[in-house]
Amino acid sequence: MSTVTLYHNPACGTSRSTLALIREQGIEPEIIDYLQTPPSKATLVKLIADMGISVRALIRTNNDLYVQLDLANQHWTDDQLIDFILANPLLMNRPIVVTPAGTRLCRPKERVLSLLPDR
């Protein structure tokens, strides 16, 4: 079992580049296509806490769904925003990498390097 997990969207260039960087280090991560297999609410809450970011920092703002759902409106609670992400996984920013060294939203892709073991 890999000690590196990648929450991945294969259609995303940054996600693909991050996967390539991980593989260049000789590591084959566990890949979770979160559009096909979204995380549970508990897992998503843990990922956000482990990254030390706000729920809003995890939401992709540059898509039509963000605008349609009026997610820029500050009246939404964190719990409501998490529910929006779970119902619409495309809203989740990516890639997220989990390793024993930490959990990070890897934008830009080079952020993954500090999470990987030295080879």
C-alpha positions in Angstrom: 0.0 0.0 0.0 1.3 3.4 -0.9 2.0 6.0 1.7 1.1 8.7 -0.8 -2.5 9.4 -1.7 -3.4 11.8 -4.6 -6.9 13.2 -4.9 -6.8 13.5 -8.6 -8.8 14.8 -11.6 -7.3 13.3 -14.7 -8.7 16.2 -16.8 -6.7 18.8 -14.8 -3.2 19.7 -16.0 -1.9 20.6 -12.5 -3.2 17.3 -11.2 -1.5 15.3 -14.0 1.8 17.3 -13.5 1.7 16.6 -9.8 1.2 12.9 -10.5 4.1 12.9 -12.9 6.3 14.6 -10.2 5.4 12.0 -7.7 6.2 9.2 -10.1 9.5 10.8 -11.0 10.4 10.3 -7.4 9.9 6.6 -7.8 6.6 6.6 -5.9 3.3 5.1 -7.2 0.6 6.8 -5.2 -2.8 5.6 -4.4 -4.9 7.6 -6.8 -8.4 8.7 -5.9 -10.4 10.1 -8.8 -12.5 12.2 -6.5 -15.0 13.0 -9.3 -15.8 9.3 -9.5 -15.3 8.5 -5.9 -15.9 11.7 -3.8 -14.6 11.7 -0.2 -17.0 11.2 2.6 -17.9 14.3 4.6 -15.7 13.2 7.5 -12.8 12.7 5.1 -13.3 16.0 3.5 -13.4 17.8 6.9 -10.2 16.0 7.9 -8.4 16.9 4.7 -9.3 20.6 5.2 -8.2 20.5 8.8 -5.0 18.7 8.0 -4.2 21.2 5.3 -4.9 24.1 7.7 -6.9 25.9 5.1 -10.4 27.3 5.1 -13.3 25.6 3.3 -13.4 28.5 0.9 -9.8 28.0 0.0 -10.7 24.5 -1.2 -13.4 25.7 -3.5 -12.6 26.4 -7.2 -13.9 29.8 -8.0 -13.2 29.8 -11.7 -16.1 27.7 -12.9 -19.7 28.3 -13.9 -21.1 26.2 -11.0 -19.4 28.5 -8.4 -21.3 31.5 -10.0 -24.6 29.6 -10.4 -24.6 28.5 -6.8 -23.7 32.0 -5.6 -20.9 30.6 -3.5 -19.1 33.9 -3.3 -21.9 35.0 -1.0 -20.6 35.1 2.6 -23.8 33.9 4.1 -22.9 30.2 3.4 -21.5 28.4 6.5 -18.5 26.1 6.2 -20.8 23.1 6.7 -23.0 24.3 3.8 -20.0 24.9 1.6 -18.7 21.3 2.4 -22.1 20.0 1.4 -21.9 21.9 -1.9 -18.5 20.3 -2.6 -19.8 16.9 -1.8 -22.8 17.3 -4.1 -20.6 18.8 -6.8 -17.1 17.4 -6.5 -15.9 19.5 -9.5 -15.9 22.4 -7.0 -13.0 20.9 -5.1 -9.7 22.4 -5.9 -7.0 19.9 -6.7 -4.7 18.1 -6.5 -4.6 17.2 -2.8 -1.7 15.0 -1.7 -1.6 13.1 1.6 1.7 11.7 2.9 3.1 10.9 6.3 4.8 14.3 6.1 1.5 16.1 5.7 -1.5 17.0 3.6 -1.4 19.8 1.0 -3.3 21.4 -1.8 -0.5 21.2 -4.4 -1.0 24.3 -6.5 1.6 24.9 -7.8 2.6 21.3 -8.4 6.1 21.8 -6.9 4.4 22.0 -3.5 4.3 18.2 -3.5 8.1 17.9 -3.4 8.3 18.8 0.3 5.8 16.1 1.2 7.7 13.3 -0.5 10.5 11.2 1.1 14.0 11.7 -0.1 15.0 9.1 -2.6 
